[in-house]
């Protein structure tokens, strides 16, 4: 327990000690209760002995004053009928589901946020003596803290920094509930609900960003492919054998397809060879015709003479 909690409980104990020193009507009632217990034995044992579980503590009040010694338990303890009353305090961790809170963020966006808070009673005496209902007070404080924390954040921070926001909320709640004997163990942001129109706008923005990124990636791929083709053309241009190998590779690829008809061009070198033979043949035939014409003209001239 912190110093604040200790200081807050001291005045109660001191007040009890000061009143206990004076021989008042309270002492008389105390003695009468003891006598009553003795006279009604063993029936009074059913009312005087109480048991609390391992996870519980009993805070005892005698004539409205906090009994010295703090909370009792776990196990069996003794109370005096008529003048003693006690309150059971559960020390186990409790879970509080904060209902959805409509919050206006720092950038003027209305969102609905809900959370879950895990807390437990760390000091049974303080939780009973210093606050009327420690659990109800902690739950109300969790709701207001959630609204106040979300109101100081932008929307993108709420969506991306949930762990940080949860940690800040836990620290704030733990400091505020320390005087009530409450220990806040954990705070988690469950869900952030956005308006439907805002969801559509964010989805359109994300889709546009993805399309732009896809276009950039496609352009980069085209650029790399064009560079690779240019380098390949340079290699093929320097080596005619590489062109023939490329033809063979293309034929192999085509043959793997399920096609019934395959049309492919003849190698350029073979076509060039046939073109050269055709030109040579044509030139040789023209020369023979010229020689025949010349010989015919000479024969005509000799016959005319």
C-alpha positions in Angstrom: 0.0 0.0 0.0 1.3 3.4 -0.9 2.0 6.3 1.5 -1.3 8.0 0.6 -3.3 5.0 1.5 -1.5 4.6 4.8 -2.0 8.3 5.7 -5.7 8.1 4.9 -6.3 5.2 7.3 -4.3 6.7 10.2 -6.9 9.2 11.4 -9.5 6.4 11.7 -7.2 4.2 13.9 -6.1 7.2 16.0 -9.7 8.3 16.6 -10.5 4.8 17.8 -7.5 4.7 20.2 -8.5 8.1 21.7 -12.0 7.1 22.3 -11.0 3.6 23.6 -9.0 5.1 26.4 -12.0 6.8 28.1 -14.2 4.5 30.2 -17.5 5.1 28.3 -20.7 3.3 27.7 -18.9 1.3 24.9 -16.7 -0.5 27.4 -19.8 -1.5 29.4 -21.4 -2.9 26.3 -18.2 -4.8 25.5 -18.3 -6.5 28.9 -21.9 -7.3 28.7 -21.4 -8.9 25.3 -18.7 -11.1 26.7 -21.0 -12.2 29.6 -23.8 -12.9 27.1 -21.5 -15.1 25.1 -20.5 -17.1 28.2 -24.0 -17.5 29.4 -25.3 -18.7 26.0 -22.5 -21.1 25.4 -22.4 -23.2 23.2 -25.2 -21.7 21.1 -23.3 -18.4 20.9 -20.4 -20.1 19.1 -22.5 -20.3 16.0 -22.8 -16.5 16.0 -19.3 -15.6 17.3 -17.0 -17.6 15.0 -16.9 -16.8 11.4 -14.8 -18.2 8.5 -13.4 -16.4 5.4 -11.9 -18.1 2.4 -8.3 -17.8 1.2 -9.3 -15.1 -1.3 -11.3 -13.1 1.2 -10.7 -10.7 4.1 -13.0 -9.5 6.9 -13.0 -5.9 8.0 -14.4 -5.7 11.6 -16.1 -2.7 13.1 -16.8 -2.6 16.9 -19.5 -0.1 17.8 -18.9 1.6 14.5 -15.2 2.0 14.9 -12.6 0.1 12.9 -11.2 -2.7 15.0 -7.5 -2.4 15.6 -5.3 -4.9 13.8 -6.6 -4.5 10.3 -8.5 -7.1 8.2 -8.9 -10.7 9.5 -8.4 -13.8 7.4 -8.1 -16.1 5.8 -9.5 -18.7 8.2 -11.6 -18.4 11.4 -12.1 -15.3 13.5 -14.1 -14.2 16.5 -16.7 -11.4 16.8 -18.9 -10.3 19.7 -22.6 -10.3 19.0 -24.6 -7.1 19.1 -21.5 -4.8 19.1 -19.4 -6.2 16.2 -20.1 -6.1 12.5 -17.9 -7.1 9.6 -17.6 -6.8 5.9 -16.3 -9.4 3.6 -13.9 -8.2 0.9 -13.0 -10.3 -2.2 -9.4 -10.0 -3.2 -9.7 -11.8 -6.5 -9.1 -10.0 -9.8 -12.3 -8.6 -11.3 -13.1 -7.8 -14.9 -15.1 -4.8 -16.0 -16.3 -4.5 -19.5 -16.5 -0.8 -20.2 -19.5 -0.1 -22.4 -19.0 1.6 -25.8 -18.3 5.3 -25.3 -19.0 7.9 -28.0 -15.8 10.0 -28.2 -14.9 13.0 -30.3 -11.2 12.7 -31.2 -8.7 15.6 -31.4 -9.2 15.8 -35.2 -13.0 16.0 -34.8 -14.0 12.5 -35.7 -16.7 10.7 -33.7 -15.8 7.1 -32.8 -17.2 4.5 -30.5 -14.6 2.9 -28.2 -15.0 0.1 -25.7 -12.4 -1.4 -23.3 -11.9 -4.0 -20.6 -10.4 -3.2 -17.2 -8.8 -5.8 -14.9 -8.5 -4.7 -11.2 -8.5 -6.2 -7.7 -8.6 -5.0 -4.1 -5.1 -4.5 -2.7 -6.1 -3.2 0.8 -9.4 -4.5 2.2 -9.5 -2.0 5.1 -9.0 1.0 2.9 -11.5 -0.2 0.3 -14.2 -0.4 3.0 -13.3 2.7 5.1 -12.3 5.2 2.5 -15.0 4.8 -0.2 -18.6 3.9 -0.2 -18.5 1.4 -3.1 -14.9 0.9 -4.4 -16.0 -1.3 -7.3 -18.7 1.1 -8.6 -16.4 4.1 -8.2 -13.6 2.3 -10.1 -16.0 1.5 -13.0 -17.3 5.0 -13.3 -13.7 6.3 -13.3 -12.7 3.8 -16.0 -15.5 5.2 -18.3 -14.5 8.9 -17.8 -10.8 8.1 -18.2 -11.5 6.3 -21.4 -13.4 9.3 -22.8 -10.8 11.8 -21.6 -7.9 9.8 -23.0 -9.4 9.2 -26.5 -10.4 12.9 -26.7 -6.8 14.0 -26.7 -5.7 11.6 -29.5 -6.0 11.8 -33.3 -7.8 9.0 -35.1 -4.7 7.5 -36.6 -3.1 7.3 -33.1 -6.2 5.5 -31.7 -6.0 3.0 -34.5 -2.3 2.3 -34.4 -1.2 3.0 -30.8 -3.6 0.9 -28.8 -1.0 -0.6 -26.5 0.4 2.9 -25.6 -3.0 4.2 -24.9 -3.9 1.2 -22.8 -0.7 1.7 -20.7 -1.4 5.3 -20.1 -5.0 4.6 -19.0 -3.7 1.9 -16.6 -1.3 4.3 -15.0 -4.0 7.0 -14.6 -6.5 4.6 -13.1 -4.0 3.1 -10.8 -2.9 6.4 -9.4 -6.6 7.6 -8.9 -7.8 4.3 -7.2 -4.8 3.8 -5.0 -6.5 5.8 -2.2 -9.5 3.4 -2.5 -7.3 0.3 -2.0 -7.8 -0.7 -5.6 -5.0 -2.0 -7.9 -5.6 -1.7 -11.6 -3.6 -4.5 -13.2 -4.4 -4.1 -16.9 -6.5 -2.1 -19.4 -7.2 -3.2 -23.0 -8.9 -1.4 -25.8 -11.3 -3.9 -27.3 -12.7 -2.2 -30.4 -12.8 1.1 -32.2 -16.0 1.6 -34.3 -15.9 4.2 -37.1 -18.8 5.8 -38.9 -19.9 4.0 -42.1 -19.0 7.0 -44.3 -15.6 7.3 -42.8 -15.0 3.5 -43.3 -15.9 3.9 -47.0 -13.6 6.9 -47.4 -10.7 5.0 -45.7 -11.3 1.9 -47.9 -11.3 4.0 -51.0 -8.1 5.7 -50.0 -6.5 2.4 -49.2 -7.6 1.0 -52.6 -6.3 4.0 -54.4 -2.9 3.7 -52.6 -2.7 0.0 -53.6 -3.5 0.7 -57.2 -0.9 3.5 -57.4 1.6 1.1 -55.9 0.7 -1.6 -58.4 1.2 0.8 -61.3 4.6 1.8 -60.0 5.7 -1.8 -59.6 4.4 -2.6 -63.2 6.3 0.4 -64.6 9.5 -0.7 -62.8 9.0 -4.2 -64.2 8.6 -2.8 -67.8 11.7 -0.8 -67.4 13.8 -3.7 -66.2 12.3 -5.9 -69.0 13.2 -3.3 -71.7 16.7 -3.1 -70.4 17.1 -6.9 -70.5 15.7 -7.0 -74.0 18.2 -4.3 -75.1 21.1 -6.3 -73.7 19.8 -9.5 -75.3 19.5 -7.8 -78.7 23.1 -6.5 -78.4 24.3 -10.1 -77.6 22.4 -11.6 -80.5 23.5 -8.9 -82.9 27.2 -9.6 -82.0 26.8 -13.4 -82.4 24.8 -14.9 -85.3 25.0 -18.3 -83.6 23.0 -16.9 -80.7 20.2 -16.0 -83.1 20.1 -19.6 -84.3 20.0 -20.9 -80.7 17.2 -18.5 -80.0 15.2 -20.0 -83.0 15.8 -23.5 -81.7 14.6 -22.5 -78.2 11.5 -20.9 -79.7 10.7 -24.0 -81.7 11.1 -26.1 -78.5 8.7 -23.9 -76.7 6.1 -24.0 -79.5 6.3 -27.8 -79.7 5.4 -28.0 -76.1 2.1 -26.2 -76.7 -1.0 -28.2 -77.7 -1.2 -26.9 -81.3 -2.0 -28.9 -84.4 -0.4 -26.5 -86.8 3.0 -24.9 -86.4 4.1 -22.0 -88.6 7.6 -20.7 -88.2 10.0 -18.7 -90.4 13.1 -20.3 -92.1 16.5 -19.2 -90.7 17.7 -16.0 -92.3 21.0 -17.5 -93.3 19.3 -20.2 -95.4 17.2 -17.6 -97.2 20.2 -15.5 -97.9 22.0 -18.5 -99.4 19.1 -19.2 -101.8 18.8 -15.5 -102.7 22.5 -15.4 -103.6 22.2 -18.5 -105.8 19.2 -17.1 -107.6 21.0 -13.8 -108.4 24.0 -15.7 -109.7 21.9 -17.9 -111.9 20.0 -14.9 -113.3 23.2 -13.0 -113.9 24.7 -16.0 -115.7 21.6 -16.4 -117.9 21.7 -12.8 -118.9 25.3 -13.0 -119.9 24.6 -16.0 -122.2 21.7 -14.1 -123.9 23.9 -11.1 -124.6 26.6 -13.3 -126.1 24.1 -15.0 -128.3 22.7 -11.6 -129.5 26.2 -10.4 -130.3 27.0 -13.6 -132.3 23.8 -13.3 -134.2 24.5 -9.7 -135.2 28.0 -10.7 -136.4 26.5 -13.4 -138.5 24.0 -11.0 -140.1 26.7 -8.5 -141.0 28.8 -11.2 -142.6 25.9 -12.5 -144.7 25.1 -9.0 -145.9 28.6 -8.4 -147.1 
